[in-house]
C-alpha cells in the first residue's frame, strides 16, 4: 500500500475506508472528531492496538503501559492507533479449581473478541500485546484469521523471586503445597515462600506456556527479534513496543500479511523452538489451532515428529536451571535461532514482520561463549526435544509429554488408579492415598468432557512436592501446565467424553508408557474393551448453559488444536480484503 506523492495515504484498498471516506460517512467521522482526532488522523490507516490488560494477575498489569508505547510508534510512523482491551483468564489463579475450566475457552474468546472489534470498526492493521498463557495464541490466532498486517508483542516475564537466598518461581509455591502436605515444609515457610515467589509484573518466569508461546512468536515471524527477552518491569521494553508500532505501518505499506509470514515452514520453525527450549506441552495444542486459522494442516503428530528430531538446547525451568530473564540476558530467541539455523534445523527463508527473512535478521547475531543458558547444537542437553508425542491403544489420536530434564523416568508400567475428574485425584494425592508404581488416570477433563480441558498443575506439583514424581505416572485427557514435570501425559485422545479408550480404563488395568519409543498402551484385550464399550455412556457435565456449554458443543479434538470453528476451510472472504 503506497503513500500518495504528497505523503498522505491511499485508503482505497484498506478496510477503514468503509468508516472514513466519502459524504455518507460523515456520521462515522463525527465520532472520531468527538474523540479528539483531526481530519489528518482520520485520513490515516487505523491500527487496532489490542492488549489483554487487566488486574487479574501480574502477567497482565504491565500491558497497558506497553500498549500506549505501541501507539506512540504507530503515530510516529503516520498511523492512527485505536487501543482496546480484551479478556484473559490467568492460569496461576484459575489453577486447581473450577476456574480452570475457563482457561482454554478464553483463548477462543480472545481471538473472537479481537476479530469482532477489528471487523466492527474496520481497522486496517493490528498490534496485539499479550502476557498470559492463552492470550498469546489467542491474539496470534486473531491475526491469522483476519490477515491484516499484524505484529505481536509479548508483555514480558516476571523477575525471579528470592527465598532463603535462592531464586524461586510460582512453581516452587505449587510444589511447596505438596511438601507441606507431606510434612516436609512448615506452614510458616510456605507462607514466607508465597510472599516472595512473585516480585512484580510479568508472566511466570520458567519455560511454561507464556514464555513458550513468546518464543514461538519470534520464531514464527510475528514478533520483532528479541522483543520477548526483557522482563515486564523493565521500562526498556517500551522501545520494542514503539518499534512494533512503527513496524506494523511498514507492513501496511508493503502489504505483508500474517499468512505471508506464517507458512508451513514457519510453523515447523516454531515447533523446533518449542522442542529446543523444553517448552510447554500446550505448544502441541496451540500450534495446530493457529495453523487451522490459515489453512495449514499441522496436527499434533506433525508437531511431535519435528520435536523428536530437534535437539534440546535451552537449560530452562522446570526441567532446567534458568528462567526467561536469564535466557534474555544470554541473547534470547535470536541466539537460539542462530545455532538452530547453523545446525540445519531452521528454514532461514521464512519472512518476518521486519520485512526480512529469518536468516537475514540473524546475520548480525554472534554466538556467545560467555553464556551457559543456551547450548550450541553440537552440545545439546539431549539429542531430541524436550517434548514428545505418544500413540498407542490408549491414545489412538495421540498424547503429549514433557521430558525436558527427565533422564531416569521415561518408561513406566503399572496398574491404573482411575479418577473421574481432577479434584478426586488431588484429594487422594494430598492424603497420600496412592501407591508407588501407580498410573494415576484423570479423565473426563477433556475439552468436551470437562468441559474446558483443565490443566493439572496443582495435582502434579503436589506429587513432586511429596518427592514421589519419579515413582508414579499420571495421564489425562486434560492438559498440563508448562510448569509440570515428571512423567505426566496430557491431551490423551480421543477423550473420555467422546468414548476414547481412556474412558474404558478400570482400576488395576496395566498401562505401559515409553516416552523414548513414543507409545502409550492399555494392556486389556479387545474383547474386554468391547464389553466395556457397550456399557459406557458419556458423562452429563455440570454445565448446561453459558460459555462453557457453548464451547463444549463446538470444540474439536485436542490433536487438531481444540478449535471451535471451521477456520480456513470454511472461509468465504478474507477480512483484510473487504
C-alpha positions in Angstrom: 0.0 0.0 0.0 1.9 3.1 -1.3 1.5 6.6 0.0 0.4 9.3 -2.3 3.1 11.8 -3.6 2.1 14.3 -1.0 2.8 11.8 1.8 -0.9 11.1 2.5 -2.3 7.5 2.4 -4.3 5.9 -0.4 -7.0 4.1 1.6 -8.9 2.7 -1.4 -7.7 -0.8 -0.5 -7.9 -0.5 3.3 -10.9 -1.6 5.4 -11.1 1.7 7.2 -12.3 3.4 4.0 -15.7 2.0 5.0 -15.9 4.3 8.0 -13.8 7.3 7.0 -14.3 8.0 3.2 -17.0 10.0 1.4 -20.0 12.1 2.3 -22.1 9.1 3.5 -19.5 8.5 6.3 -19.9 11.9 7.9 -21.8 10.4 10.9 -19.0 7.9 11.4 -16.3 10.6 11.2 -18.2 12.7 13.8 -17.5 10.1 16.4 -13.7 10.3 15.7 -13.8 14.1 16.0 -15.6 13.6 19.3 -12.5 11.6 20.5 -10.1 14.4 19.6 -8.9 13.2 16.1 -8.4 15.7 13.3 -9.0 15.3 9.6 -5.4 14.2 9.1 -5.7 11.4 11.7 -9.0 10.2 10.2 -7.4 10.0 6.7 -4.6 7.8 8.0 -4.7 4.0 8.4 -6.4 2.8 11.6 -4.3 0.4 13.6 -6.0 -1.6 16.3 -3.8 -1.9 19.4 -5.2 -4.8 21.3 -4.0 -5.6 24.8 -5.0 -8.1 27.4 -4.5 -5.7 30.2 -6.4 -6.4 33.5 -5.8 -6.7 37.2 -6.4 -10.4 37.3 -2.7 -11.3 37.7 0.8 -9.8 37.3 1.1 -11.3 33.8 -1.2 -8.5 32.5 -0.6 -5.5 34.7 2.2 -4.1 32.6 0.4 -4.4 29.3 -1.5 -1.1 29.2 1.8 0.8 29.5 3.2 -1.1 26.6 0.1 -0.7 24.5 0.4 3.1 25.0 4.0 2.8 23.8 2.9 0.9 20.7 0.5 3.8 19.9 3.5 6.2 20.1 5.2 4.2 17.4 2.1 4.0 15.2 1.7 7.8 15.4 5.3 8.4 14.7 5.1 6.3 11.5 2.0 8.1 10.2 -0.9 5.9 11.5 -3.8 6.4 13.8 -3.8 3.9 16.8 -7.1 2.7 18.3 -6.5 1.0 21.6 -8.8 -1.7 23.0 -8.7 -4.4 25.6 -9.8 -8.0 25.7 -10.1 -10.6 28.5 -7.6 -13.1 29.9 -8.1 -15.9 32.3 -4.8 -16.3 34.2 -4.0 -20.0 34.8 -2.0 -19.5 38.0 -5.1 -18.2 39.8 -7.6 -20.4 37.9 -5.5 -23.5 38.7 -6.8 -26.3 40.9 -10.5 -25.4 41.0 -13.5 -24.9 38.7 -12.0 -21.6 37.4 -9.5 -23.6 35.2 -12.4 -24.7 33.0 -12.5 -21.1 31.7 -8.8 -21.1 30.6 -8.8 -22.8 27.2 -12.2 -21.3 26.4 -10.6 -17.9 26.9 -8.3 -18.5 24.0 -11.3 -18.7 21.7 -13.0 -15.7 23.3 -9.8 -13.6 22.9 -9.5 -14.5 19.2 -13.2 -13.9 18.7 -13.3 -10.6 20.5 -10.3 -9.2 18.7 -11.8 -10.3 15.4 -15.2 -8.7 16.2 -13.6 -5.4 17.4 -11.5 -5.2 14.2 -14.4 -6.1 11.9 -16.9 -3.9 13.7 -14.7 -0.8 13.3 -12.9 -1.6 10.1 -9.4 -1.3 11.4 -6.6 -1.7 8.9 -3.9 -3.4 10.9 -3.3 -4.9 14.3 -0.7 -4.9 17.1 -1.5 -7.4 19.8 0.0 -7.2 23.3 -0.4 -10.3 25.5 1.1 -11.7 28.6 -0.6 -14.8 29.9 -0.8 -18.4 28.6 -3.9 -18.4 26.4 -3.8 -14.8 25.4 -0.6 -15.3 23.3 -2.0 -17.9 20.9 -5.5 -16.3 21.1 -4.0 -13.0 19.9 -2.0 -14.7 17.1 -5.0 -16.7 16.0 -6.9 -13.5 15.5 -4.1 -12.1 13.4 -4.0 -15.1 11.2 -7.8 -15.2 10.9 -8.1 -11.5 9.9 -4.9 -11.5 7.8 -4.4 -7.7 8.1 -0.8 -6.6 8.6 0.0 -7.5 12.2 2.7 -7.5 14.8 2.7 -9.4 18.1 4.3 -8.2 21.3 4.8 -10.2 24.4 4.4 -8.3 27.6 7.4 -9.9 29.3 8.2 -12.3 32.1 8.3 -11.8 35.8 11.6 -11.5 37.6 12.6 -14.4 39.8 11.7 -14.2 43.4 14.2 -14.7 46.2 13.6 -17.1 49.1 16.3 -18.1 51.5 19.0 -16.8 49.2 17.8 -18.8 46.2 15.8 -17.8 43.1 12.3 -19.2 43.0 9.2 -19.1 40.8 5.5 -19.8 41.4 6.3 -23.4 40.5 8.1 -23.6 43.9 4.9 -22.5 45.6 2.8 -25.1 43.9 5.3 -27.8 44.9 5.5 -26.3 48.4 1.9 -27.3 48.8 2.9 -30.9 48.3 5.9 -30.5 50.6 3.6 -29.1 53.3 1.1 -32.0 52.9 4.0 -34.5 53.2 5.3 -32.8 56.4 8.4 -31.6 54.6 7.7 -27.8 54.8 6.2 -25.9 57.7 3.2 -23.7 57.2 5.3 -20.7 58.2 7.9 -21.5 55.5 5.1 -22.0 52.9 3.6 -18.6 53.8 7.1 -16.9 53.5 7.7 -18.6 50.1 4.3 -17.4 48.7 5.2 -13.8 49.7 8.5 -13.8 47.9 8.0 -16.0 44.8 6.4 -13.4 42.5 8.0 -10.0 43.0 6.1 -7.9 40.4 4.7 -7.5 36.9 5.2 -10.3 34.3 4.2 -13.8 33.3 5.6 -16.9 35.0 9.3 -16.9 34.7 10.1 -20.5 33.7 9.6 -22.1 30.2 6.0 -22.5 30.9 3.2 -21.8 28.3 3.6 -18.0 28.2 7.3 -18.0 27.6 7.0 -20.9 25.2 4.5 -19.1 23.1 6.5 -15.9 23.3 9.5 -17.8 21.8 7.0 -19.1 19.2 6.0 -15.5 18.3 9.6 -14.7 17.4 10.4 -18.0 15.7 7.2 -17.9 13.5 8.0 -14.3 12.5 5.1 -12.4 14.0 7.2 -10.6 16.6 10.3 -8.4 16.3 13.6 -10.1 17.1 14.5 -10.0 20.8 11.1 -8.5 21.7 10.3 -11.2 24.2 13.6 -11.0 26.1 13.3 -8.2 28.6 11.2 -8.8 31.8 7.9 -6.9 32.1 9.1 -4.5 34.8 11.9 -3.1 32.6 10.9 0.1 31.0 13.3 -0.6 28.2 10.6 -3.0 26.9 8.7 0.1 25.8 11.3 0.6 23.0 10.2 -2.7 21.5 6.6 -1.6 21.8 7.2 1.6 19.9 9.2 -0.3 17.3 6.3 -2.7 16.9 4.0 0.2 16.2 6.4 1.5 13.6 6.9 -2.0 12.1 3.2 -2.5 11.5 3.0 0.7 9.5 5.8 -0.6 7.2 3.8 -3.8 6.8 0.8 -1.8 5.6 2.9 0.0 3.0 4.4 -3.3 1.8 1.1 -5.2 2.2 2.9 -8.0 4.1 0.3 -10.0 5.9 0.4 -12.8 8.6 -0.4 -15.6 6.2 2.6 -14.4 4.1 4.7 -14.9 7.2 3.2 -18.0 8.8 3.8 -20.6 6.2 4.1 -24.3 6.7 7.9 -23.8 7.1 7.3 -21.1 9.7 5.2 -23.5 11.8 8.0 -26.0 11.6 10.4 -23.4 12.9 8.0 -22.7 15.7 7.8 -26.4 16.7 11.6 -26.6 16.6 11.8 -23.8 19.2 9.2 -25.4 21.5 11.3 -28.5 21.5 14.7 -26.8 21.8 13.6 -24.8 24.8 11.9 -27.7 26.6 8.7 -25.8 26.2 5.2 -26.4 27.3 3.1 -29.3 26.1 0.5 -26.7 25.3 2.6 -25.8 22.3 1.2 -29.0 20.8 -2.3 -27.6 21.2 -1.8 -24.0 20.2 0.3 -24.5 17.0 -2.4 -26.7 15.3 -5.0 -24.1 16.4 -3.0 -21.3 14.8 -2.4 -23.3 11.6 -6.1 -24.0 11.4 -6.8 -20.3 11.0 -4.8 -20.1 7.8 -5.4 -23.4 6.1 -2.2 -25.2 7.1 -2.6 -28.9 8.1 -0.3 -29.0 11.1 -1.5 -31.6 13.7 -0.2 -32.9 17.0 1.6 -35.6 15.1 3.3 -33.1 12.8 4.4 -31.1 15.8 5.7 -34.1 17.6 7.6 -35.5 14.7 9.5 -32.2 14.4 10.1 -32.1 18.1 11.5 -35.6 18.1 14.1 -34.6 15.5 15.2 -31.4 17.4 18.0 -31.1 20.0 17.1 -29.8 23.4 19.3 -26.7 23.9 17.9 -24.2 26.4 18.5 -25.1 30.1 15.3 -23.6 31.4 12.9 -24.4 34.2 11.1 -26.5 35.1 13.4 -29.2 33.6 16.5 -27.0 33.8 18.2 -24.3 35.9 17.3 -20.9 34.4 14.3 -18.6 33.9 13.3 -16.3 31.0 15.3 -13.4 32.3 18.5 -15.4 32.1 17.7 -16.5 28.6 17.1 -12.9 27.6 20.5 -11.9 29.1 22.1 -14.8 27.1 20.9 -13.5 23.8 17.3 -14.6 23.8 15.4 -16.2 20.9 17.8 -14.8 18.3 20.7 -16.6 19.9 18.8 -19.9 19.9 17.6 -19.4 16.3 21.2 -18.7 15.2 22.5 -22.0 16.5 19.5 -23.9 15.1 19.9 -22.3 11.7 23.6 -23.0 11.6 22.9 -26.6 12.6 20.5 -27.0 9.7 17.3 -27.2 11.9 15.6 -24.0 10.7 14.1 -22.7 7.4 16.0 -19.4 7.1 14.0 -18.2 4.1 10.8 -17.5 6.1 9.5 -13.9 6.1 9.2 -12.0 9.3 7.5 -8.8 10.4 10.8 -7.0 9.9 10.3 -7.4 6.2 13.4 -9.6 6.2 13.8 -13.3 6.3 14.8 -15.2 9.5 18.3 -15.7 8.0 18.6 -12.0 7.2 17.6 -11.0 10.7 20.2 -13.3 12.2 23.2 -12.1 10.2 24.4 -9.8 12.9 23.9 -12.3 15.8 27.1 -13.6 17.2 27.4 -16.7 19.3 28.4 -16.0 22.9 30.7 -18.4 24.7 30.2 -16.5 27.9 26.7 -17.7 28.5 25.5 -21.2 29.7 21.8 -21.0 29.2 21.6 -21.8 25.5 23.7 -24.7 24.2 25.1 -25.0 20.7 23.6 -27.7 18.6 26.9 -29.6 18.9 26.5 -29.9 22.7 22.8 -30.3 23.4 21.2 -31.2 26.7 19.8 -34.1 24.8 19.7 -35.0 21.1 15.9 -35.0 21.0 13.4 -32.3 22.0 12.1 -31.6 25.5 8.5 -32.5 24.4 7.5 -35.8 22.7 4.3 -37.4 21.4 2.9 -40.8 22.3 0.5 -43.0 20.4 -0.9 -46.5 21.1 -4.0 -48.4 22.2 -4.8 -45.9 25.0 -4.2 -42.9 22.7 -5.1 -43.6 19.1 -5.3 -39.8 18.4 -2.1 -39.2 20.4 -0.9 -37.7 23.6 2.0 -35.5 24.7 4.5 -35.4 27.5 7.3 -33.0 28.5 10.6 -34.9 29.0 12.9 -32.0 29.4 15.2 -32.7 32.4 13.7 -36.1 32.8 16.5 -38.6 32.3 15.6 -41.5 34.5 11.8 -41.9 34.4 10.9 -42.1 30.8 9.3 -45.6 30.9 6.7 -46.8 33.3 4.4 -49.8 33.5 1.9 -50.1 36.4 -1.7 -50.5 37.5 -4.3 -47.8 36.8 -5.8 -45.8 39.6 -8.8 -44.1 37.9 -10.3 -40.7 38.9 -13.3 -39.1 37.1 -12.1 -35.5 37.4 -9.0 -33.7 38.8 -10.4 -32.9 42.3 -10.8 -36.6 43.2 -7.2 -37.2 42.2 -5.9 -34.2 44.1 -7.7 -35.2 47.2 -6.1 -38.7 47.0 -2.6 -37.2 46.4 -2.9 -34.7 49.2 -3.9 -37.6 51.6 -1.1 -39.8 50.3 -3.7 -42.3 49.2 -1.9 -43.8 46.2 0.9 -46.4 45.8 4.4 -46.2 44.2 4.1 -47.7 40.7 0.6 -46.5 40.1 -0.5 -44.8 36.9 -3.0 -42.1 38.0 -5.7 -41.6 35.4 -7.6 -38.4 35.4 -10.4 -38.5 32.8 -13.5 -36.5 31.8 -11.3 -33.4 31.8 -11.0 -33.1 28.0 -12.3 -30.1 26.0 -15.8 -31.6 25.8 -15.9 -33.7 28.9 -14.7 -31.1 31.4 -15.7 -29.0 29.7 -12.7 -26.8 29.2 -9.7 -29.2 29.3 -8.3 -28.1 32.6 -4.6 -28.0 33.5 -3.4 -30.2 36.3 -0.5 -28.4 37.9 -2.0 -28.5 41.4 -2.0 -32.3 41.3 1.3 -32.8 39.6 3.1 -30.2 41.7 1.7 -31.9 44.9 3.2 -35.2 43.7 6.5 -33.6 43.0 6.5 -31.8 46.3 5.9 -35.1 48.1 9.1 -36.5 46.4 7.2 -39.1 44.5 7.4 -37.7 41.0 9.6 -40.5 39.7 7.6 -43.2 41.4 4.2 -42.8 39.7 3.0 -41.7 36.3 -0.1 -39.6 35.5 -2.2 -39.5 32.3 -5.2 -37.3 31.5 -7.4 -36.2 28.6 -7.0 -32.8 30.1 -3.9 -30.6 30.0 -0.8 -29.8 32.0 0.8 -26.5 32.9 4.1 -25.7 31.3 5.4 -25.9 34.9 4.5 -29.6 35.2 7.4 -32.0 35.5 7.6 -35.8 35.8 6.1 -38.5 33.6 2.8 -36.6 33.2 1.0 -37.3 29.9 -1.8 -35.0 28.6 -4.1 -34.5 25.7 -4.9 -38.2 25.6 -7.3 -38.7 22.6 -9.9 -39.4 21.9 -11.1 -38.0 25.2 -13.3 -40.0 27.6 -16.4 -37.9 26.8 -16.0 -39.0 23.1 -15.8 -42.7 24.0 -12.0 -42.9 23.8 -10.2 -45.8 25.4 -9.3 -43.6 28.5 -13.0 -43.7 29.3 -12.9 -47.5 29.5 -9.9 -47.9 31.9 -10.7 -49.6 35.2 -8.7 -49.7 38.4 -5.9 -52.3 38.2 -5.6 -52.3 34.4 -2.0 -52.3 33.4 -0.8 -49.2 31.4 2.5 -49.2 29.7 4.3 -45.9 28.9 7.5 -45.5 26.8 8.5 -41.9 26.2 11.5 -42.9 24.1 9.5 -45.2 21.8 6.6 -42.8 21.8 4.0 -45.4 23.0 1.1 -45.4 25.4 -0.8 -48.7 25.7 -3.6 -50.2 27.7 -2.9 -53.9 28.3 -6.5 -55.1 28.1 -7.7 -57.4 25.3 -10.0 -56.0 22.7 -12.9 -58.3 23.6 -13.0 -57.0 27.1 -12.8 -53.4 25.8 -15.8 -54.1 23.6 -17.8 -55.4 26.6 -16.9 -52.2 28.5 -17.7 -50.0 25.4 -21.2 -51.5 25.2 -21.8 -50.4 28.8 -20.2 -46.9 28.5 -22.3 -43.7 28.4 -21.0 -40.1 28.1 -20.9 -38.1 31.3 -23.5 -35.5 32.0 -21.5 -32.4 32.9 -22.5 -29.7 35.4 -22.6 -27.1 32.6 -25.9 -27.0 30.7 -25.7 -23.4 29.6 -23.4 -20.4 29.3 -20.0 -20.1 27.7 -18.7 -23.5 28.8 -21.7 -25.2 27.4 -21.3 -23.3 24.1 -17.6 -24.3 23.9 -18.4 -28.0 24.5 -20.9 -28.0 21.7 -18.4 -26.9 19.0 -14.9 -27.8 20.2 -12.9 -30.3 18.2 -10.3 -32.8 19.3 -7.1 -31.8 21.0 -4.8 -33.3 18.4 -6.3 -30.7 15.9 -5.9 -27.8 18.3 -9.3 -28.0 20.2 -10.7 -25.4 17.9 -14.3 -24.2 17.7 -15.0 -23.2 14.1 -14.2 -24.4 10.6 -11.3 -22.0 10.1 -9.8 -21.5 6.7 -11.7 -24.5 5.3 -15.0 -22.6 5.8 -13.6 -19.1 4.8 -15.6 -17.3 2.1 -13.9 -14.0 2.4 -10.8 -12.5 4.0 -11.4 -9.6 6.3 -8.4 -7.7 5.1 -9.9 -7.6 1.6 -13.4 -6.3 2.5 
